[in-house]
Amino acid sequence: MERTWTEVQHRAALTGGGTFREEGDEMFFPFSLSHLMPGFVVLLVGTLLSLVVFVGELIVNCLWKRKEKGRVHALGK
């Protein structure tokens, strides 16, 4: 019943241009950039962190292969 009433209120607000308001807490409100910014910041930080870890793994792998290649040549002589 409560869900239906909130949907009716929401539809009335949409069709009435936002003039229909009932006193009390509203369940629907528009998102602004300030609401969405923390999500985008977390997404950006996670992407940068994963990029740093990926580049670090590439560097370590490259150095490890060079070290192993040097050992093989040293054993062959």
MOPAC internal coordinates of N, CA, C and O (Angstrom, degrees):
PM7 1SCF
backbone

  N    0.0000 0     0.00 0     0.00 0    0    0    0
  C    1.4388 1     0.00 0     0.00 0    1    0    0
  C    1.5319 1   110.65 1     0.00 0    2    1    0
  O    1.2310 1   121.28 1   136.30 1    3    2    1
  N    1.3414 1   115.16 1   -43.70 1    3    2    1
  C    1.4674 1   119.30 1  -179.45 1    5    3    2
  C    1.5219 1   111.40 1   -65.63 1    6    5    3
  O    1.2310 1   120.72 1   140.80 1    7    6    5
  N    1.3259 1   116.23 1   -39.20 1    7    6    5
  C    1.4628 1   120.35 1   179.24 1    9    7    6
  C    1.5317 1   110.42 1   -63.48 1   10    9    7
  O    1.2310 1   120.40 1   136.82 1   11   10    9
  N    1.3160 1   116.84 1   -43.18 1   11   10    9
  C    1.4605 1   120.91 1   178.76 1   13   11   10
  C    1.5258 1   110.69 1   -62.14 1   14   13   11
  O    1.2310 1   120.39 1   138.54 1   15   14   13
  N    1.3284 1   116.86 1   -41.46 1   15   14   13
  C    1.4585 1   120.22 1  -179.85 1   17   15   14
  C    1.5346 1   111.15 1   -64.73 1   18   17   15
  O    1.2310 1   120.21 1   139.21 1   19   18   17
  N    1.3320 1   117.19 1   -40.79 1   19   18   17
  C    1.4648 1   119.20 1   178.66 1   21   19   18
  C    1.5186 1   110.97 1   -66.97 1   22   21   19
  O    1.2310 1   120.12 1   144.18 1   23   22   21
  N    1.3345 1   117.37 1   -35.82 1   23   22   21
  C    1.4662 1   119.73 1   176.67 1   25   23   22
  C    1.5294 1   110.84 1   -65.75 1   26   25   23
  O    1.2310 1   120.13 1   140.19 1   27   26   25
  N    1.3261 1   117.36 1   -39.81 1   27   26   25
  C    1.4700 1   121.17 1   177.23 1   29   27   26
  C    1.5254 1   109.86 1   -63.31 1   30   29   27
  O    1.2310 1   120.34 1   137.09 1   31   30   29
  N    1.3098 1   116.95 1   -42.91 1   31   30   29
  C    1.4644 1   120.53 1   178.27 1   33   31   30
  C    1.5217 1   111.02 1   -62.55 1   34   33   31
  O    1.2310 1   120.83 1   137.67 1   35   34   33
  N    1.3036 1   116.01 1   -42.33 1   35   34   33
  C    1.4596 1   120.76 1  -179.38 1   37   35   34
  C    1.5245 1   111.07 1   -64.29 1   38   37   35
  O    1.2310 1   120.47 1   134.54 1   39   38   37
  N    1.3257 1   116.71 1   -45.46 1   39   38   37
  C    1.4706 1   120.45 1   177.76 1   41   39   38
  C    1.5202 1   111.33 1   -62.04 1   42   41   39
  O    1.2310 1   120.68 1   139.42 1   43   42   41
  N    1.3222 1   116.31 1   -40.58 1   43   42   41
  C    1.4648 1   119.94 1   179.40 1   45   43   42
  C    1.5237 1   110.60 1   -65.50 1   46   45   43
  O    1.2310 1   120.24 1   142.50 1   47   46   45
  N    1.3114 1   117.14 1   -37.50 1   47   46   45
  C    1.4616 1   120.24 1   178.13 1   49   47   46
  C    1.5229 1   110.74 1   -67.64 1   50   49   47
  O    1.2310 1   120.36 1   142.69 1   51   50   49
  N    1.3351 1   116.93 1   -37.31 1   51   50   49
  C    1.4655 1   120.24 1   179.70 1   53   51   50
  C    1.5302 1   111.33 1   -69.40 1   54   53   51
  O    1.2310 1   120.67 1   135.61 1   55   54   53
  N    1.3088 1   116.32 1   -44.39 1   55   54   53
  C    1.4689 1   119.15 1  -178.01 1   57   55   54
  C    1.5216 1   111.88 1   -76.08 1   58   57   55
  O    1.2310 1   119.79 1   151.50 1   59   58   57
  N    1.3136 1   118.00 1   -28.50 1   59   58   57
  C    1.4603 1   121.31 1  -178.67 1   61   59   58
  C    1.5170 1   113.35 1   -90.44 1   62   61   59
  O    1.2310 1   119.99 1  -174.54 1   63   62   61
  N    1.3004 1   117.62 1     5.46 1   63   62   61
  C    1.4622 1   119.81 1  -179.99 1   65   63   62
  C    1.5132 1   113.01 1    72.58 1   66   65   63
  O    1.2310 1   120.00 1  -154.80 1   67   66   65
  N    1.3044 1   117.60 1    25.20 1   67   66   65
  C    1.4540 1   121.26 1   177.84 1   69   67   66
  C    1.5156 1   113.99 1    84.47 1   70   69   67
  O    1.2310 1   119.84 1  -167.91 1   71   70   69
  N    1.3406 1   117.90 1    12.09 1   71   70   69
  C    1.4635 1   120.24 1  -178.50 1   73   71   70
  C    1.5151 1   112.23 1   -83.26 1   74   73   71
  O    1.2310 1   119.87 1   156.80 1   75   74   73
  N    1.3380 1   117.86 1   -23.20 1   75   74   73
  C    1.4612 1   120.87 1   179.86 1   77   75   74
  C    1.5208 1   109.14 1   -80.58 1   78   77   75
  O    1.2310 1   120.26 1   -63.43 1   79   78   77
  N    1.2988 1   117.11 1   116.57 1   79   78   77
  C    1.4587 1   121.66 1   178.21 1   81   79   78
  C    1.5103 1   108.91 1  -138.36 1   82   81   79
  O    1.2310 1   121.42 1   -42.71 1   83   82   81
  N    1.3118 1   114.89 1   137.29 1   83   82   81
  C    1.4602 1   119.55 1   174.41 1   85   83   82
  C    1.5138 1   107.02 1  -111.84 1   86   85   83
  O    1.2310 1   120.39 1   -36.57 1   87   86   85
  N    1.3132 1   116.87 1   143.43 1   87   86   85
  C    1.4491 1   120.29 1   179.88 1   89   87   86
  C    1.5214 1   109.82 1   -65.69 1   90   89   87
  O    1.2310 1   120.96 1   -34.79 1   91   90   89
  N    1.3011 1   115.77 1   145.21 1   91   90   89
  C    1.4562 1   120.31 1  -179.85 1   93   91   90
  C    1.5199 1   110.04 1   117.85 1   94   93   91
  O    1.2310 1   121.67 1     9.00 1   95   94   93
  N    1.2948 1   114.42 1  -171.00 1   95   94   93
  C    1.4599 1   120.24 1  -178.83 1   97   95   94
  C    1.5210 1   110.76 1   -73.18 1   98   97   95
  O    1.2310 1   121.03 1   -40.12 1   99   98   97
  N    1.3176 1   115.64 1   139.88 1   99   98   97
  C    1.4571 1   119.90 1   175.57 1  101   99   98
  C    1.5211 1   108.88 1   -98.91 1  102  101   99
  O    1.2310 1   120.79 1   -39.94 1  103  102  101
  N    1.3104 1   116.10 1   140.06 1  103  102  101
  C    1.4523 1   119.90 1   179.77 1  105  103  102
  C    1.5202 1   111.72 1   -89.91 1  106  105  103
  O    1.2310 1   119.86 1   159.35 1  107  106  105
  N    1.3301 1   117.87 1   -20.65 1  107  106  105
  C    1.4488 1   121.44 1  -178.05 1  109  107  106
  C    1.5172 1   109.23 1  -115.01 1  110  109  107
  O    1.2310 1   120.68 1   -47.24 1  111  110  109
  N    1.3066 1   116.30 1   132.76 1  111  110  109
  C    1.4546 1   120.85 1   174.02 1  113  111  110
  C    1.5242 1   107.67 1  -149.20 1  114  113  111
  O    1.2310 1   119.99 1   -28.02 1  115  114  113
  N    1.3164 1   117.63 1   151.98 1  115  114  113
  C    1.4678 1   119.75 1  -177.90 1  117  115  114
  C    1.5266 1   111.17 1   -76.51 1  118  117  115
  O    1.2310 1   121.11 1   -39.54 1  119  118  117
  N    1.3073 1   115.48 1   140.46 1  119  118  117
  C    1.4601 1   119.88 1   174.80 1  121  119  118
  C    1.5084 1   109.15 1   -77.45 1  122  121  119
  O    1.2310 1   121.16 1   -39.27 1  123  122  121
  N    1.3013 1   115.39 1   140.73 1  123  122  121
  C    1.4551 1   120.09 1   174.08 1  125  123  122
  C    1.5287 1   107.51 1  -117.40 1  126  125  123
  O    1.2310 1   120.99 1    -2.08 1  127  126  125
  N    1.3057 1   115.70 1   177.92 1  127  126  125
  C    1.4561 1   120.12 1  -179.61 1  129  127  126
  C    1.5198 1   111.41 1   -62.56 1  130  129  127
  O    1.2310 1   120.22 1   147.97 1  131  130  129
  N    1.3228 1   117.19 1   -32.03 1  131  130  129
  C    1.4644 1   120.05 1   179.89 1  133  131  130
  C    1.5306 1   111.62 1   -67.98 1  134  133  131
  O    1.2310 1   119.68 1   152.60 1  135  134  133
  N    1.3252 1   118.22 1   -27.40 1  135  134  133
  C    1.4607 1   121.09 1   176.95 1  137  135  134
  C    1.5259 1   111.23 1   -75.24 1  138  137  135
  O    1.2310 1   120.51 1   144.65 1  139  138  137
  N    1.3169 1   116.64 1   -35.35 1  139  138  137
  C    1.4550 1   120.97 1  -174.61 1  141  139  138
  C    1.5281 1   113.50 1   -91.79 1  142  141  139
  O    1.2310 1   119.80 1   163.75 1  143  142  141
  N    1.3214 1   117.98 1   -16.25 1  143  142  141
  C    1.4597 1   121.70 1  -175.83 1  145  143  142
  C    1.5353 1   113.96 1   -57.68 1  146  145  143
  O    1.2310 1   118.52 1   135.40 1  147  146  145
  N    1.3428 1   120.43 1   -44.60 1  147  146  145
  C    1.4776 1   118.33 1   180.00 1  149  147  146
  C    1.5281 1   112.97 1   -58.86 1  150  149  147
  O    1.2310 1   119.95 1   143.18 1  151  150  149
  N    1.3025 1   117.71 1   -36.82 1  151  150  149
  C    1.4654 1   120.10 1   178.22 1  153  151  150
  C    1.5172 1   111.97 1   -64.61 1  154  153  151
  O    1.2310 1   120.46 1   137.70 1  155  154  153
  N    1.3206 1   116.73 1   -42.30 1  155  154  153
  C    1.4581 1   120.25 1   178.73 1  157  155  154
  C    1.5302 1   111.77 1   -69.24 1  158  157  155
  O    1.2310 1   120.09 1   145.53 1  159  158  157
  N    1.3234 1   117.42 1   -34.47 1  159  158  157
  C    1.4654 1   120.46 1   177.41 1  161  159  158
  C    1.5223 1   110.20 1   -65.36 1  162  161  159
  O    1.2310 1   120.37 1   135.22 1  163  162  161
  N    1.3245 1   116.89 1   -44.78 1  163  162  161
  C    1.4675 1   120.56 1   178.36 1  165  163  162
  C    1.5305 1   110.13 1   -62.31 1  166  165  163
  O    1.2310 1   120.56 1   138.96 1  167  166  165
  N    1.3206 1   116.53 1   -41.04 1  167  166  165
  C    1.4543 1   120.60 1   178.63 1  169  167  166
  C    1.5266 1   111.26 1   -62.75 1  170  169  167
  O    1.2310 1   119.82 1   136.20 1  171  170  169
  N    1.3167 1   117.95 1   -43.80 1  171  170  169
  C    1.4562 1   122.29 1   179.95 1  173  171  170
  C    1.5232 1   111.43 1   -66.52 1  174  173  171
  O    1.2310 1   120.23 1   135.26 1  175  174  173
  N    1.3277 1   117.16 1   -44.74 1  175  174  173
  C    1.4683 1   120.72 1   179.45 1  177  175  174
  C    1.5209 1   110.45 1   -63.28 1  178  177  175
  O    1.2310 1   119.87 1   137.93 1  179  178  177
  N    1.3122 1   117.86 1   -42.07 1  179  178  177
  C    1.4652 1   120.64 1   178.13 1  181  179  178
  C    1.5165 1   112.33 1   -63.79 1  182  181  179
  O    1.2310 1   120.49 1   140.65 1  183  182  181
  N    1.3329 1   116.67 1   -39.35 1  183  182  181
  C    1.4576 1   120.33 1   178.51 1  185  183  182
  C    1.5183 1   110.55 1   -65.32 1  186  185  183
  O    1.2310 1   120.01 1   135.29 1  187  186  185
  N    1.3269 1   117.59 1   -44.71 1  187  186  185
  C    1.4678 1   120.75 1   179.27 1  189  187  186
  C    1.5252 1   111.50 1   -64.85 1  190  189  187
  O    1.2310 1   120.34 1   139.28 1  191  190  189
  N    1.3150 1   116.96 1   -40.72 1  191  190  189
  C    1.4656 1   120.34 1   178.53 1  193  191  190
  C    1.5224 1   111.20 1   -63.70 1  194  193  191
  O    1.2310 1   119.98 1   136.73 1  195  194  193
  N    1.3194 1   117.64 1   -43.27 1  195  194  193
  C    1.4655 1   120.18 1   178.97 1  197  195  194
  C    1.5234 1   111.05 1   -66.32 1  198  197  195
  O    1.2310 1   119.93 1   145.73 1  199  198  197
  N    1.3332 1   117.73 1   -34.27 1  199  198  197
  C    1.4569 1   120.98 1   177.05 1  201  199  198
  C    1.5247 1   110.81 1   -65.69 1  202  201  199
  O    1.2310 1   119.99 1   137.86 1  203  202  201
  N    1.3167 1   117.63 1   -42.14 1  203  202  201
  C    1.4669 1   121.52 1   178.82 1  205  203  202
  C    1.5310 1   110.30 1   -63.49 1  206  205  203
  O    1.2310 1   120.27 1   136.13 1  207  206  205
  N    1.3269 1   117.09 1   -43.87 1  207  206  205
  C    1.4682 1   120.60 1   179.71 1  209  207  206
  C    1.5276 1   110.21 1   -64.81 1  210  209  207
  O    1.2310 1   119.81 1   139.57 1  211  210  209
  N    1.3290 1   117.96 1   -40.43 1  211  210  209
  C    1.4569 1   121.57 1  -179.88 1  213  211  210
  C    1.5329 1   110.79 1   -63.66 1  214  213  211
  O    1.2310 1   120.21 1   133.86 1  215  214  213
  N    1.3205 1   117.20 1   -46.14 1  215  214  213
  C    1.4714 1   120.39 1   179.02 1  217  215  214
  C    1.5280 1   109.83 1   -64.21 1  218  217  215
  O    1.2310 1   120.30 1   140.97 1  219  218  217
  N    1.3280 1   117.02 1   -39.03 1  219  218  217
  C    1.4688 1   120.16 1   176.87 1  221  219  218
  C    1.5189 1   111.84 1   -61.57 1  222  221  219
  O    1.2310 1   120.17 1   137.80 1  223  222  221
  N    1.3158 1   117.29 1   -42.20 1  223  222  221
  C    1.4654 1   120.09 1   177.85 1  225  223  222
  C    1.5224 1   111.63 1   -64.65 1  226  225  223
  O    1.2310 1   120.01 1   141.31 1  227  226  225
  N    1.3204 1   117.58 1   -38.69 1  227  226  225
  C    1.4633 1   120.18 1   177.12 1  229  227  226
  C    1.5263 1   111.47 1   -62.49 1  230  229  227
  O    1.2310 1   120.57 1   136.93 1  231  230  229
  N    1.3264 1   116.51 1   -43.07 1  231  230  229
  C    1.4658 1   120.54 1   179.92 1  233  231  230
  C    1.5231 1   110.87 1   -64.78 1  234  233  231
  O    1.2310 1   120.17 1   133.94 1  235  234  233
  N    1.3238 1   117.28 1   -46.06 1  235  234  233
  C    1.4652 1   121.01 1   179.58 1  237  235  234
  C    1.5240 1   110.34 1   -62.47 1  238  237  235
  O    1.2310 1   119.94 1   137.67 1  239  238  237
  N    1.3165 1   117.72 1   -42.33 1  239  238  237
  C    1.4593 1   121.41 1   179.52 1  241  239  238
  C    1.5289 1   110.52 1   -62.94 1  242  241  239
  O    1.2310 1   120.52 1   136.59 1  243  242  241
  N    1.3291 1   116.61 1   -43.41 1  243  242  241
  C    1.4673 1   120.44 1   179.34 1  245  243  242
  C    1.5282 1   110.71 1   -63.43 1  246  245  243
  O    1.2310 1   119.85 1   136.06 1  247  246  245
  N    1.3256 1   117.88 1   -43.94 1  247  246  245
  C    1.4665 1   120.90 1   178.84 1  249  247  246
  C    1.5233 1   111.11 1   -65.47 1  250  249  247
  O    1.2310 1   119.94 1   142.05 1  251  250  249
  N    1.3251 1   117.71 1   -37.95 1  251  250  249
  C    1.4661 1   121.27 1  -179.90 1  253  251  250
  C    1.5276 1   110.57 1   -65.21 1  254  253  251
  O    1.2310 1   120.57 1   138.45 1  255  254  253
  N    1.3520 1   116.51 1   -41.55 1  255  254  253
  C    1.4629 1   119.59 1   179.17 1  257  255  254
  C    1.5231 1   111.27 1   -65.25 1  258  257  255
  O    1.2310 1   120.04 1   140.68 1  259  258  257
  N    1.3239 1   117.53 1   -39.32 1  259  258  257
  C    1.4730 1   120.40 1   177.18 1  261  259  258
  C    1.5203 1   110.49 1   -63.73 1  262  261  259
  O    1.2310 1   120.49 1   138.83 1  263  262  261
  N    1.3340 1   116.67 1   -41.17 1  263  262  261
  C    1.4610 1   120.61 1  -179.65 1  265  263  262
  C    1.5303 1   110.24 1   -64.78 1  266  265  263
  O    1.2310 1   120.20 1   136.70 1  267  266  265
  N    1.3304 1   117.23 1   -43.30 1  267  266  265
  C    1.4610 1   121.54 1   179.03 1  269  267  266
  C    1.5289 1   110.65 1   -66.34 1  270  269  267
  O    1.2310 1   120.03 1   141.75 1  271  270  269
  N    1.3127 1   117.54 1   -38.25 1  271  270  269
  C    1.4524 1   121.69 1   179.16 1  273  271  270
  C    1.5356 1   110.20 1   -64.40 1  274  273  271
  O    1.2310 1   120.05 1   141.90 1  275  274  273
  N    1.3162 1   117.52 1   -38.10 1  275  274  273
  C    1.4631 1   122.29 1   177.58 1  277  275  274
  C    1.5205 1   111.45 1   -66.06 1  278  277  275
  O    1.2310 1   119.70 1   144.50 1  279  278  277
  N    1.3041 1   118.18 1   -35.50 1  279  278  277
  C    1.4672 1   121.60 1  -179.99 1  281  279  278
  C    1.5249 1   110.32 1   -69.17 1  282  281  279
  O    1.2310 1   120.19 1   140.78 1  283  282  281
  N    1.3304 1   117.25 1   -39.22 1  283  282  281
  C    1.4573 1   120.72 1  -179.22 1  285  283  282
  C    1.5078 1   110.12 1   -64.70 1  286  285  283
  O    1.2310 1   119.12 1   137.15 1  287  286  285
  N    1.3274 1   119.28 1   -42.85 1  287  286  285
  C    1.4617 1   122.46 1   179.07 1  289  287  286
  C    1.5259 1   110.74 1   -66.80 1  290  289  287
  O    1.2310 1   119.66 1   143.16 1  291  290  289
  N    1.3204 1   118.26 1   -36.84 1  291  290  289
  C    1.4575 1   121.51 1  -179.82 1  293  291  290
  C    1.5257 1   110.37 1   -67.74 1  294  293  291
  O    1.2310 1   119.25 1   143.59 1  295  294  293
  N    1.3242 1   119.03 1   -36.41 1  295  294  293
  C    1.4533 1   121.63 1   179.87 1  297  295  294
  C    1.5238 1   111.24 1   -73.58 1  298  297  295
  O    1.2310 1   119.74 1   150.97 1  299  298  297
  N    1.3089 1   118.11 1   -29.03 1  299  298  297
  C    1.4614 1   121.81 1  -177.66 1  301  299  298
  C    1.5288 1   112.65 1   -75.54 1  302  301  299
  O    1.2310 1   118.56 1   158.45 1  303  302  301
  N    1.2848 1   120.34 1   -21.55 1  303  302  301
  C    1.4885 1   123.20 1  -177.34 1  305  303  302
  C    1.4464 1   112.19 1   -82.04 1  306  305  303
  O    1.2310 1   120.10 1   180.00 1  307  306  305

